[in-house]
Every structure is written in structure tokens, then in C-alpha cells.
């Protein structure tokens, strides 16, 4: 997320080699090894960390500089099913906006299940988010990576 695809694939290869060594399995795919170990890829872990930071912002645990990254929507008088808490602006450039935390954060937060969003304590949210895997990541890197490899 905040590093290049080259570094991410390097870390995933190291993770895969370690899992192959631990389980002694040379034929299983990386996805099968991750399921056996009940762990996630580096990118999934980054998305989980981003969701934790947004949870901190919404609950008031984050520093003020983190609060300034996101703009909140005005409260709505009527009930909307999948209402996002954050404003989304139109993307003007890929390099400086689509890959930024302020653009990707609200999209990731919208993918987090409502049961997890309703938790009160940070420790409960952290344990719940560790089991969360998103299948449809909105970031640009995922779309190209999925088309090449087949999974995140």
C-alpha cells in the first residue's frame, strides 16, 4: 500500500519461502499455504492496518494529524443503508490522489463489515479485523496484481 509492488512481491516471496520451510510442502501454492497457516499476504495486512487507523480516527483515539487526512460527511436526517462516514472527492490524478491514504481509506472502511464497525474497544476491533480478508480491494495495485497472479 505505501510501498512499491516490487517490495511487496519481495516480502510475499520471503513469506512464501518461510511457510514452505515450516510446513515442508514444496507443491502447495502460496494461497494454500496462507490458508493452512491462517495468515494473510502483506497487502491484506496493510489493508487491515489502514482499517485499524480509520477505526481509531472515528473513535477519537488517533492523533489530530490523522484526523485531518479525512473529511467527514454532514449528518443525514434520513436513514441510508450503506452510508459512508467520509466524503469522497473526484480523482484528478492517479499518482497524487488515487494512491493516497485519504482516497483509499474511506473505500477500505466501506468494505469492513458492519459488525466490526460497531465494536466499541480498539482491542476487540483489532482481534476481529485479523480474520477479515477483502476479496475486492479497490486499489489500483490490486487490480493489476490480481490479473497477473490470481489472488491477493
DSSP file (Angstrom, degrees, kcal/mol; ACC not computed):
  #  RESIDUE AA STRUCTURE BP1 BP2  ACC     N-H-->O    O-->H-N    N-H-->O    O-->H-N    TCO  KAPPA ALPHA  PHI   PSI    X-CA   Y-CA   Z-CA
    1    1 A X              0   0    0      0, 0.0     4,-0.1     0, 0.0   140,-0.1   0.000 360.0 360.0 360.0 -55.5    0.0    0.0    0.0
    2    2 A X        +     0   0    0      2,-0.1     2,-0.3    98,-0.0    99,-0.0   0.036 360.0  55.1-105.3  26.9    2.6    2.5    1.0
    3    3 A X  S    S-     0   0    0      1,-0.0     0, 0.0     3,-0.0     0, 0.0  -0.919  94.3 -80.5-146.4 172.1    5.4    0.8   -0.9
    4    4 A X     >  -     0   0    0     -2,-0.3     4,-2.1     1,-0.1     5,-0.1  -0.242  34.1-115.7 -76.3 163.4    6.0   -0.4   -4.4
    5    5 A X  H  > S+     0   0    0      1,-0.2     4,-2.8     2,-0.2     5,-0.2   0.834 115.6  60.2 -63.8 -32.3    4.7   -3.6   -5.9
    6    6 A X  H  > S+     0   0    0      2,-0.2     4,-1.8     1,-0.2    -1,-0.2   0.928 107.7  42.7 -62.8 -45.6    8.3   -4.8   -6.2
    7    7 A X  H  > S+     0   0    0      2,-0.2     4,-2.5     1,-0.2    -1,-0.2   0.893 113.9  52.6 -67.8 -39.3    8.9   -4.6   -2.5
    8    8 A X  H  X S+     0   0    0     -4,-2.1     4,-2.3     1,-0.2    -2,-0.2   0.919 110.3  46.3 -64.0 -42.9    5.5   -6.1   -1.8
    9    9 A X  H  X S+     0   0    0     -4,-2.8     4,-2.2     2,-0.2    -1,-0.2   0.858 111.0  54.1 -68.3 -32.9    6.2   -9.1   -4.1
   10   10 A X  H  X S+     0   0    0     -4,-1.8     4,-2.0    -5,-0.2    -2,-0.2   0.921 110.4  45.8 -63.2 -44.6    9.7   -9.5   -2.5
   11   11 A X  H  X S+     0   0    0     -4,-2.5     4,-2.4     1,-0.2    -2,-0.2   0.884 111.9  51.7 -67.1 -37.9    8.1   -9.6    1.0
   12   12 A X  H  X S+     0   0    0     -4,-2.3     4,-2.6     2,-0.2    -1,-0.2   0.882 108.1  51.9 -65.7 -36.9    5.4  -12.1   -0.2
   13   13 A X  H  X S+     0   0    0     -4,-2.2     4,-2.6     2,-0.2    -2,-0.2   0.914 110.6  47.6 -65.1 -41.5    8.2  -14.3   -1.7
   14   14 A X  H  X S+     0   0    0     -4,-2.0     4,-2.4     2,-0.2    -2,-0.2   0.915 112.4  50.0 -63.1 -42.1   10.0  -14.3    1.6
   15   15 A X  H  X S+     0   0    0     -4,-2.4     4,-2.3     1,-0.2    -2,-0.2   0.910 111.3  49.2 -61.5 -42.8    6.8  -15.1    3.4
   16   16 A X  H  X S+     0   0    0     -4,-2.6     4,-2.5     2,-0.2    -2,-0.2   0.911 110.4  49.9 -64.0 -43.1    6.1  -18.0    1.0
   17   17 A X  H  X S+     0   0    0     -4,-2.6     4,-2.1     1,-0.2    -1,-0.2   0.900 110.7  50.1 -63.3 -40.1    9.6  -19.4    1.4
   18   18 A X  H  X S+     0   0    0     -4,-2.4     4,-2.5     2,-0.2    -1,-0.2   0.914 111.4  48.1 -64.4 -42.0    9.2  -19.3    5.2
   19   19 A X  H  X S+     0   0    0     -4,-2.3     4,-2.5     2,-0.2     6,-0.3   0.886 110.3  51.9 -66.6 -37.6    5.8  -21.1    5.0
   20   20 A X  H  X>S+     0   0    0     -4,-2.5     4,-1.5     1,-0.2     5,-0.8   0.897 111.7  47.6 -63.4 -39.5    7.2  -23.7    2.7
   21   21 A X  H  <5S+     0   0    0     -4,-2.1    -2,-0.2     2,-0.2    -1,-0.2   0.913 113.3  47.2 -67.1 -44.0   10.1  -24.3    5.2
   22   22 A X  H  <5S+     0   0    0     -4,-2.5    -2,-0.2     1,-0.2    -1,-0.2   0.922 123.2  32.5 -65.3 -45.1    7.7  -24.5    8.2
   23   23 A X  H  <5S-     0   0    0     -4,-2.5    -1,-0.2    -5,-0.2    -2,-0.2   0.571  97.3-133.9 -92.3 -10.1    5.3  -26.9    6.5
   24   24 A X  T  <5 +     0   0    0     -4,-1.5     2,-0.6    -5,-0.2    -3,-0.2   0.828  58.2 138.1  63.3  32.4    7.7  -28.8    4.4
   25   25 A X      < +     0   0    0     -5,-0.8    -1,-0.2    -6,-0.3    -2,-0.1  -0.939  26.3 171.4-117.4 113.8    5.5  -28.5    1.3
   26   26 A X  S    S+     0   0    0     -2,-0.6    -1,-0.1     1,-0.1    -6,-0.1   0.577  76.9  52.3 -94.8 -11.0    7.1  -27.7   -2.0
   27   27 A X  S    S+     0   0    0     -7,-0.1    -1,-0.1     2,-0.1     2,-0.0   0.672  83.0  97.2-102.1 -19.7    4.0  -28.3   -4.2
   28   28 A X  S    S-     0   0    0      1,-0.1     2,-0.1     2,-0.1    -3,-0.0  -0.352  73.9-116.2 -72.8 151.1    1.3  -26.1   -2.5
   29   29 A X     >  -     0   0    0      1,-0.1     4,-2.1    -2,-0.0     5,-0.2  -0.348  27.1-107.5 -78.6 166.9    0.5  -22.7   -3.8
   30   30 A X  H  > S+     0   0    0      1,-0.2     4,-2.3     2,-0.2     5,-0.2   0.880 120.7  54.6 -63.0 -38.2    1.1  -19.6   -1.7
   31   31 A X  H  > S+     0   0    0      1,-0.2     4,-2.0     2,-0.2    -1,-0.2   0.901 108.3  48.4 -63.5 -41.4   -2.6  -19.1   -1.3
   32   32 A X  H  > S+     0   0    0      2,-0.2     4,-2.2     1,-0.2    -1,-0.2   0.886 111.0  50.8 -66.1 -38.6   -2.9  -22.7    0.1
   33   33 A X  H  X S+     0   0    0     -4,-2.1     4,-2.0     2,-0.2    -2,-0.2   0.885 109.0  51.5 -66.0 -37.9    0.0  -22.1    2.5
   34   34 A X  H  X>S+     0   0    0     -4,-2.3     5,-2.2     2,-0.2     4,-0.8   0.903 110.9  47.9 -64.5 -40.8   -1.6  -18.9    3.7
   35   35 A X  H  <5S+     0   0    0     -4,-2.0     3,-0.4     2,-0.2    -2,-0.2   0.900 111.1  50.6 -66.2 -40.2   -4.9  -20.7    4.4
   36   36 A X  H  <5S+     0   0    0     -4,-2.2    -1,-0.2     1,-0.2    -2,-0.2   0.871 117.0  40.2 -64.6 -37.0   -3.1  -23.5    6.2
   37   37 A X  H  <5S-     0   0    0     -4,-2.0    -1,-0.2    -5,-0.2    -2,-0.2   0.529 105.5-130.5 -87.3  -7.2   -1.2  -21.0    8.4
   38   38 A X  T  <5 +     0   0    0     -4,-0.8     2,-0.2    -3,-0.4    -3,-0.2   0.890  66.7 124.9  51.2  45.0   -4.3  -18.8    8.8
   39   39 A X      < -     0   0    0     -5,-2.2     2,-0.3    -6,-0.2    -1,-0.2  -0.682  52.2-130.8-119.7 178.1   -2.3  -15.8    7.8
   40   40 A X        -     0   0    0     -2,-0.2    93,-0.0    -3,-0.1    91,-0.0  -0.824  25.2 -94.8-128.4 164.8   -2.7  -13.2    5.1
   41   41 A X     >  -     0   0    0     -2,-0.3     4,-2.1   111,-0.1     5,-0.2  -0.215  43.4-101.2 -72.7 170.2   -0.5  -11.6    2.4
   42   42 A X  H  > S+     0   0    0      1,-0.2     4,-2.2     2,-0.2     5,-0.2   0.895 122.6  52.4 -60.9 -41.2    1.4   -8.4    3.0
   43   43 A X  H  > S+     0   0    0    109,-0.3     4,-2.1     1,-0.2    -1,-0.2   0.913 108.5  49.6 -64.9 -42.3   -1.2   -6.4    1.1
   44   44 A X  H  > S+     0   0    0    108,-0.4     4,-2.1     1,-0.2    -1,-0.2   0.893 110.2  52.0 -62.2 -38.4   -4.1   -7.8    3.1
   45   45 A X  H  X S+     0   0    0     -4,-2.1     4,-2.2     1,-0.2    -2,-0.2   0.890 107.8  51.7 -65.0 -38.6   -2.2   -6.9    6.3
   46   46 A X  H  X S+     0   0    0     -4,-2.2     4,-2.2     2,-0.2    -1,-0.2   0.896 109.0  50.2 -64.0 -39.6   -1.7   -3.4    5.1
   47   47 A X  H  X S+     0   0    0     -4,-2.1     4,-2.1     2,-0.2    -2,-0.2   0.883 109.6  51.2 -65.7 -37.8   -5.4   -3.1    4.4
   48   48 A X  H  X S+     0   0    0     -4,-2.1     4,-2.1     2,-0.2    -2,-0.2   0.906 109.3  50.5 -64.4 -41.1   -6.1   -4.3    7.9
   49   49 A X  H  X S+     0   0    0     -4,-2.2     4,-2.1     1,-0.2    -2,-0.2   0.890 109.3  51.2 -64.0 -39.0   -3.8   -1.7    9.4
   50   50 A X  H  X S+     0   0    0     -4,-2.2     4,-2.1     2,-0.2    -1,-0.2   0.902 109.0  50.7 -64.5 -40.8   -5.5    1.0    7.4
   51   51 A X  H  X S+     0   0    0     -4,-2.1     4,-2.1     1,-0.2    -2,-0.2   0.874 109.0  52.2 -64.0 -37.0   -8.9   -0.1    8.7
   52   52 A X  H  X S+     0   0    0     -4,-2.1     4,-2.2     2,-0.2    -2,-0.2   0.910 108.8  50.1 -64.4 -42.1   -7.5    0.0   12.3
   53   53 A X  H  X S+     0   0    0     -4,-2.1     4,-1.9     1,-0.2    -2,-0.2   0.891 110.6  49.0 -64.7 -38.8   -6.2    3.5   11.8
   54   54 A X  H  X S+     0   0    0     -4,-2.1     4,-2.4     2,-0.2    -1,-0.2   0.882 108.7  53.6 -68.5 -36.8   -9.6    4.6   10.5
   55   55 A X  H  X S+     0   0    0     -4,-2.1     4,-2.1     1,-0.2    -2,-0.2   0.917 108.1  50.8 -60.6 -43.1  -11.3    3.0   13.4
   56   56 A X  H  X>S+     0   0    0     -4,-2.2     5,-2.5     1,-0.2     6,-1.2   0.892 109.7  50.7 -60.8 -39.9   -9.0    5.0   15.7
   57   57 A X  H ><5S+     0   0    0     -4,-1.9     3,-0.6     4,-0.2    -2,-0.2   0.930 111.7  46.3 -64.3 -45.2  -10.0    8.2   13.9
   58   58 A X  H 3<5S+     0   0    0     -4,-2.4    -1,-0.2     1,-0.2    -2,-0.2   0.832 115.8  45.2 -68.4 -32.1  -13.7    7.5   14.2
   59   59 A X  H 3<5S-     0   0    0     -4,-2.1    -1,-0.2    -5,-0.2    -2,-0.2   0.510 115.6-111.9 -90.8  -4.6  -13.5    6.6   17.9
   60   60 A X  T <<5S+     0   0    0     -4,-0.8    -3,-0.2    -3,-0.6    -4,-0.1   0.686  85.5 114.8  87.0  18.5  -11.2    9.5   18.8
   61   61 A X      < +     0   0    0     -5,-2.5    -4,-0.2    -6,-0.2    -5,-0.1   0.614  53.5  90.9 -92.5 -14.9   -8.0    7.6   19.6
   62   62 A X  S    S-     0   0    0     -6,-1.2     5,-0.0     1,-0.1    -9,-0.0  -0.418  84.4-100.4 -84.7 155.7   -5.9    8.9   16.7
   63   63 A X    >>  -     0   0    0      1,-0.1     4,-1.3    -2,-0.1     3,-0.9  -0.293  37.9-106.5 -67.4 161.6   -3.7   12.0   16.8
   64   64 A X  H 3> S+     0   0    0      1,-0.3     4,-1.2     2,-0.2    -1,-0.1   0.804 116.9  62.6 -64.0 -30.2   -5.0   15.2   15.3
   65   65 A X  H 34 S+     0   0    0      1,-0.2     4,-0.3     2,-0.2    -1,-0.3   0.856 103.2  50.0 -65.0 -32.8   -2.8   15.0   12.3
   66   66 A X  H X4 S+     0   0    0     -3,-0.9     3,-1.3     1,-0.2     4,-0.5   0.852 104.7  58.4 -71.3 -34.6   -4.5   11.7   11.3
   67   67 A X  H >< S+     0   0    0     -4,-1.3     3,-0.7     1,-0.3    -1,-0.2   0.797  98.8  60.1 -64.0 -27.5   -7.9   13.3   11.7
   68   68 A X  T 3< S+     0   0    0     -4,-1.2    -1,-0.3     1,-0.2    -2,-0.2   0.592  89.1  72.4 -78.9  -9.9   -7.0   15.9    9.1
   69   69 A X  T <  S+     0   0    0     -3,-1.3     2,-0.4    -4,-0.3    -1,-0.2   0.803  98.3  48.7 -72.2 -28.5   -6.5   13.3    6.4
   70   70 A X  S <  S-     0   0    0     -3,-0.7     2,-0.5    -4,-0.5    18,-0.1  -0.884  71.2-142.5-120.0 143.7  -10.2   12.6    6.0
   71   71 A X        -     0   0    0     -2,-0.4    16,-3.1    16,-0.3     2,-0.2  -0.895  22.1-136.0-102.5 131.3  -13.2   14.9    5.6
   72   72 A X  B     -A   86   0A   0     -2,-0.5    14,-0.3    14,-0.3     2,-0.2  -0.562  16.4-120.3 -84.7 149.4  -16.4   13.8    7.4
   73   73 A X        -     0   0    0     12,-2.2     2,-0.1    -2,-0.2     3,-0.1  -0.506  34.8 -98.4 -80.6 156.5  -19.8   14.0    5.7
   74   74 A X        -     0   0    0     -2,-0.2    -1,-0.1     1,-0.1     2,-0.0  -0.485  49.3 -94.3 -70.2 144.6  -22.6   16.1    7.1
   75   75 A X        -     0   0    0     -2,-0.1     2,-0.4     1,-0.1    -1,-0.1  -0.345  40.2-137.0 -61.8 142.7  -25.1   14.1    9.3
   76   76 A X        -     0   0    0      1,-0.1     4,-0.1     2,-0.1    -1,-0.1  -0.832   5.6-146.4-106.1 139.0  -28.1   13.0    7.3
   77   77 A X  S    S+     0   0    0     -2,-0.4     2,-0.3     2,-0.1    -1,-0.1   0.692  82.2  56.1 -79.0 -17.7  -31.6   13.2    8.7
   78   78 A X  S    S-     0   0    0      1,-0.0     2,-0.4     0, 0.0    -2,-0.1  -0.785  92.7-100.2-115.9 161.0  -32.9   10.1    7.0
   79   79 A X        -     0   0    0     -2,-0.3     2,-0.4     4,-0.0    -2,-0.1  -0.637  33.5-173.0 -86.0 127.1  -31.5    6.5    7.1
   80   80 A X    >   -     0   0    0     -2,-0.4     3,-0.8     1,-0.2    -4,-0.0  -0.953  22.7-134.1-117.5 139.6  -29.4    5.3    4.2
   81   81 A X  T 3  S+     0   0    0     -2,-0.4     2,-0.6     1,-0.3    -1,-0.2   0.966  95.9  18.6 -59.8 -64.4  -28.4    1.7    4.0
   82   82 A X  T 3  S+     0   0    0      2,-0.0     2,-0.4     0, 0.0    -1,-0.3  -0.481  83.0 169.3-108.6  60.4  -24.6    1.8    3.2
   83   83 A X    <   -     0   0    0     -3,-0.8     2,-0.3    -2,-0.6    -3,-0.0  -0.579  25.5-140.7 -79.2 129.5  -23.8    5.4    4.2
   84   84 A X        -     0   0    0     -2,-0.4   -11,-0.1     2,-0.1    23,-0.0  -0.633   4.7-144.1 -87.0 147.2  -20.2    6.2    4.3
   85   85 A X  S    S+     0   0    0     -2,-0.3   -12,-2.2    21,-0.1     2,-0.3   0.644  79.1  65.5 -82.5 -15.3  -18.9    8.5    7.1
   86   86 A X  B    S-A   72   0A   0    -14,-0.3   -14,-0.3    20,-0.1     2,-0.2  -0.794  81.3-116.7-115.4 150.3  -16.3   10.2    4.9
   87   87 A X        -     0   0    0    -16,-3.1     2,-0.4    -2,-0.3   -16,-0.3  -0.522  24.8-150.8 -76.2 148.7  -16.5   12.5    1.9
   88   88 A X        -     0   0    0     -2,-0.2     2,-0.3   -18,-0.1    15,-0.1  -0.988   8.2-157.9-121.3 131.8  -15.1   11.3   -1.4
   89   89 A X        -     0   0    0     -2,-0.4     2,-0.1     1,-0.1     3,-0.0  -0.681  31.0 -90.9-104.0 161.9  -13.7   13.7   -3.9
   90   90 A X        -     0   0    0     -2,-0.3     2,-0.4     1,-0.1    -1,-0.1  -0.458  43.1-114.3 -70.5 141.6  -13.3   13.1   -7.6
   91   91 A X        +     0   0    0      1,-0.2     3,-0.1    -2,-0.1    -1,-0.1  -0.637  36.8 171.7 -79.6 126.7   -9.9   11.7   -8.7
   92   92 A X        +     0   0    0     -2,-0.4     2,-0.4     1,-0.4    -1,-0.2   0.794  67.4  16.2-102.3 -40.2   -7.9   14.1  -10.7
   93   93 A X     >> -     0   0    0      1,-0.1     5,-1.6     2,-0.0     4,-0.9  -0.984  59.0-144.1-135.6 147.4   -4.5   12.3  -11.0
   94   94 A X  I  4>S+     0   0    0     -2,-0.4     5,-1.4     3,-0.2    -1,-0.1   0.924  97.9  50.5 -73.4 -45.7   -3.5    8.7  -10.3
   95   95 A X  I  45S+     0   0    0      1,-0.2    -1,-0.1     3,-0.1     4,-0.0   0.909 122.1  26.8 -64.0 -45.6   -0.1    9.5   -8.8
   96   96 A X  I  45S+     0   0    0      2,-0.1    -1,-0.2     3,-0.1    -2,-0.2   0.518 135.3  19.4-101.2  -4.7   -1.1   12.1   -6.3
   97   97 A X  I ><5S+     0   0    0     -4,-0.9     3,-1.6    -3,-0.1     6,-0.3   0.689 114.6  51.9-129.9 -50.1   -4.6   11.2   -5.5
   98   98 A X  I 3 <S+     0   0    0     -5,-1.6    42,-0.2     1,-0.3    -3,-0.1   0.835 115.1  45.8 -65.7 -30.8   -5.8    7.7   -6.3
   99   99 A X  T 3 <S+     0   0    0     -5,-1.4    -1,-0.3    40,-0.1     2,-0.1   0.326  93.8 108.8 -91.3   8.1   -2.9    6.1   -4.5
  100  100 A X  S <> S-     0   0    0     -3,-1.6     4,-2.3    -6,-0.1     3,-0.5  -0.447  75.1-124.9 -87.2 159.0   -3.2    8.3   -1.4
  101  101 A X  H  > S+     0   0    0      1,-0.2     4,-2.9     2,-0.2     5,-0.3   0.870 109.3  60.0 -67.0 -37.6   -4.5    7.3    2.0
  102  102 A X  H  4 S+     0   0    0      1,-0.2     4,-0.4     2,-0.2    -1,-0.2   0.739 113.3  37.8 -67.3 -20.7   -7.2   10.0    2.0
  103  103 A X  H  > S+     0   0    0     -3,-0.5     4,-0.7    -6,-0.3    -2,-0.2   0.838 122.0  40.9 -92.6 -41.5   -8.7    8.4   -1.1
  104  104 A X  H  X S+     0   0    0     -4,-2.3     4,-2.4     1,-0.2     5,-0.2   0.822 102.5  69.9 -78.6 -32.1   -8.2    4.7   -0.3
  105  105 A X  H  X S+     0   0    0     -4,-2.9     4,-2.5     1,-0.2     5,-0.2   0.919  99.5  44.6 -55.4 -52.9   -9.1    4.9    3.4
  106  106 A X  H  > S+     0   0    0     -4,-0.4     4,-1.8    -5,-0.3    -1,-0.2   0.853 112.3  53.8 -62.7 -32.4  -12.8    5.5    3.0
  107  107 A X  H  X S+     0   0    0     -4,-0.7     4,-0.7     2,-0.2    -1,-0.2   0.921 111.2  44.9 -66.4 -42.3  -13.1    2.9    0.3
  108  108 A X  H >X S+     0   0    0     -4,-2.4     3,-0.9     1,-0.2     4,-0.9   0.902 110.5  54.8 -66.3 -40.8  -11.5    0.3    2.6
  109  109 A X  H >< S+     0   0    0     -4,-2.5     3,-0.5     1,-0.3    -1,-0.2   0.850 103.0  56.3 -63.0 -33.9  -13.7    1.4    5.5
  110  110 A X  H 3< S+     0   0    0     -4,-1.8    -1,-0.3     1,-0.2    -2,-0.2   0.750 104.1  54.6 -68.8 -22.7  -16.8    0.8    3.4
  111  111 A X  H << S+     0   0    0     -3,-0.9    -1,-0.2    -4,-0.7    -2,-0.2   0.686  84.5 100.1 -83.0 -18.9  -15.7   -2.8    2.8
  112  112 A X  S << S-     0   0    0     -4,-0.9     5,-0.1    -3,-0.5    17,-0.0  -0.485  86.1-105.7 -68.8 133.1  -15.3   -3.6    6.6
  113  113 A X    >>  -     0   0    0     -2,-0.2     4,-1.7     1,-0.1     3,-0.5  -0.219  21.6-120.2 -61.2 150.8  -18.4   -5.5    7.8
  114  114 A X  H 3> S+     0   0    0      1,-0.2     4,-1.7     2,-0.2    -1,-0.1   0.811 110.3  61.3 -63.5 -32.4  -20.9   -3.6    9.9
  115  115 A X  H 34 S+     0   0    0      1,-0.2     4,-0.3     2,-0.2    -1,-0.2   0.897 107.5  44.9 -62.8 -37.6  -20.5   -5.9   12.9
  116  116 A X  H X4 S+     0   0    0     -3,-0.5     3,-1.2     1,-0.2    -2,-0.2   0.876 109.9  54.6 -72.6 -36.9  -16.8   -4.9   13.1
  117  117 A X  H 3< S+     0   0    0     -4,-1.7    -1,-0.2     1,-0.2    -2,-0.2   0.814 103.3  57.4 -65.0 -29.5  -17.6   -1.2   12.7
  118  118 A X  T 3< S+     0   0    0     -4,-1.7    -1,-0.2    -5,-0.2    -2,-0.2   0.519  79.5 114.7 -83.0  -4.2  -20.0   -1.3   15.6
  119  119 A X    <   -     0   0    0     -3,-1.2    -3,-0.0    -4,-0.3     3,-0.0  -0.326  54.5-153.1 -65.6 150.7  -17.4   -2.6   18.1
  120  120 A X        +     0   0    0    -61,-0.0     2,-0.3     5,-0.0    -1,-0.1   0.859  66.4  60.1 -96.1 -40.9  -16.5   -0.2   20.9
  121  121 A X  S  > S-     0   0    0      1,-0.1     4,-1.8     4,-0.0     5,-0.1  -0.624  71.4-133.6 -97.7 152.2  -13.0   -1.1   22.0
  122  122 A X  H  > S+     0   0    0     -2,-0.3     4,-2.5     1,-0.2     5,-0.2   0.864 106.1  55.0 -67.0 -38.0   -9.8   -1.0   20.0
  123  123 A X  H  > S+     0   0    0      2,-0.2     4,-1.9     1,-0.2    -1,-0.2   0.887 107.9  49.3 -66.4 -38.2   -8.6   -4.4   21.2
  124  124 A X  H  > S+     0   0    0      2,-0.2     4,-2.0     1,-0.2    -1,-0.2   0.910 112.2  48.7 -64.3 -41.4  -11.9   -6.0   20.1
  125  125 A X  H  X S+     0   0    0     -4,-1.8     4,-2.7     1,-0.2    -2,-0.2   0.904 109.1  52.6 -66.3 -40.6  -11.6   -4.4   16.7
  126  126 A X  H  X S+     0   0    0     -4,-2.5     4,-1.0     1,-0.2    -1,-0.2   0.903 111.6  45.4 -63.4 -41.3   -8.0   -5.5   16.3
  127  127 A X  H  < S+     0   0    0     -4,-1.9     4,-0.4     1,-0.2    -1,-0.2   0.870 115.5  47.7 -70.0 -34.7   -8.8   -9.1   17.0
  128  128 A X  H >< S+     0   0    0     -4,-2.0     3,-0.9     1,-0.2    -2,-0.2   0.878 108.8  53.0 -72.0 -37.1  -11.8   -9.1   14.8
  129  129 A X  H >< S+     0   0    0     -4,-2.7     3,-1.3     1,-0.2    -1,-0.2   0.736  93.6  71.9 -74.1 -20.9  -10.0   -7.4   11.9
  130  130 A X  T 3< S+     0   0    0     -4,-1.0    -1,-0.2     1,-0.3    -2,-0.2   0.780 100.1  46.7 -65.4 -24.9   -7.3  -10.0   11.9
  131  131 A X  T <  S+     0   0    0     -3,-0.9     2,-0.4    -4,-0.4    -1,-0.3   0.449  92.5 104.4 -92.5  -0.8   -9.7  -12.6   10.5
  132  132 A X    <   +     0   0    0     -3,-1.3     2,-0.4    -4,-0.2   -84,-0.1  -0.673  43.8 178.1 -88.1 130.5  -11.0  -10.2    7.8
  133  133 A X        -     0   0    0     -2,-0.4     2,-0.5   -86,-0.0    -3,-0.0  -0.999  19.1-143.8-129.2 129.8  -10.0  -10.6    4.2
  134  134 A X        -     0   0    0     -2,-0.4     3,-0.3     1,-0.1    18,-0.1  -0.791  10.3-170.5 -93.5 133.2  -11.3   -8.4    1.4
  135  135 A X  S    S+     0   0    0     -2,-0.5     2,-0.4     1,-0.2    -1,-0.1   0.685  81.2  46.3 -92.9 -20.2  -11.9  -10.0   -1.9
  136  136 A X  S    S-     0   0    0    -25,-0.0     2,-0.2     2,-0.0    -1,-0.2  -0.631  72.7-175.8-125.7  73.4  -12.5   -6.9   -3.9
  137  137 A X        -     0   0    0     -2,-0.4     6,-0.1    -3,-0.3   -29,-0.0  -0.502  18.2-148.5 -70.9 133.3   -9.8   -4.4   -3.0
  138  138 A X        +     0   0    0     -2,-0.2    -1,-0.1   -34,-0.1     2,-0.1   0.502  59.3 111.9 -83.9  -2.5  -10.4   -1.0   -4.7
  139  139 A X  S  > S-     0   0    0      1,-0.1     4,-1.3   -35,-0.1     3,-0.2  -0.375  72.1-126.6 -76.5 154.0   -6.8    0.0   -5.0
  140  140 A X  H  > S+     0   0    0      1,-0.2     4,-1.4     2,-0.2     5,-0.2   0.826 107.2  58.8 -66.5 -34.2   -5.1    0.2   -8.5
  141  141 A X  H  > S+     0   0    0      1,-0.2     4,-2.3     2,-0.2    -1,-0.2   0.888 103.3  52.6 -64.9 -39.7   -2.3   -2.1   -7.5
  142  142 A X  H  > S+     0   0    0      1,-0.2     4,-3.2    -3,-0.2     5,-0.3   0.900 103.5  56.6 -63.6 -40.9   -4.7   -4.9   -6.6
  143  143 A X  H  X S+     0   0    0     -4,-1.3     4,-1.2     1,-0.2    -1,-0.2   0.892 113.6  38.9 -62.2 -39.5   -6.4   -4.8   -9.9
  144  144 A X  H  X S+     0   0    0     -4,-1.4     4,-1.2     2,-0.2    -1,-0.2   0.862 116.9  51.3 -76.8 -34.9   -3.2   -5.3  -11.9
  145  145 A X  H  X>S+     0   0    0     -4,-2.3     4,-3.1     1,-0.2     5,-0.7   0.902 108.6  50.5 -68.9 -40.9   -1.8   -7.9   -9.3
  146  146 A X  H  X5S+     0   0    0     -4,-3.2     4,-0.7     1,-0.2    -1,-0.2   0.896 108.4  52.7 -64.3 -39.9   -5.0  -10.0   -9.4
  147  147 A X  H  <5S+     0   0    0     -4,-1.2    -1,-0.2    -5,-0.3    -2,-0.2   0.811 117.2  39.2 -67.2 -26.7   -4.9  -10.1  -13.2
  148  148 A X  H  <5S+     0   0    0     -4,-1.2    -2,-0.2    -3,-0.2    -1,-0.2   0.918 133.6  17.1 -84.8 -48.2   -1.3  -11.3  -13.1
  149  149 A X  H  <5S-     0   0    0     -4,-3.1    -3,-0.2     2,-0.2    -2,-0.1   0.842  91.9-125.7 -99.3 -40.8   -1.3  -13.7  -10.1
  150  150 A X  S  <<S+     0   0    0     -4,-0.7     2,-0.3    -5,-0.7    -4,-0.2   0.312  79.2  41.6 109.9  -9.2   -5.0  -14.5   -9.4
  151  151 A X              0   0    0     -6,-0.3    -1,-0.2     1,-0.0    -2,-0.2  -0.959 360.0 360.0-156.2 171.6   -5.2  -13.6   -5.8
  152  152 A X              0   0    0     -2,-0.3  -108,-0.4   -18,-0.1  -109,-0.3   0.372 360.0 360.0-106.4 360.0   -4.1  -11.0   -3.2
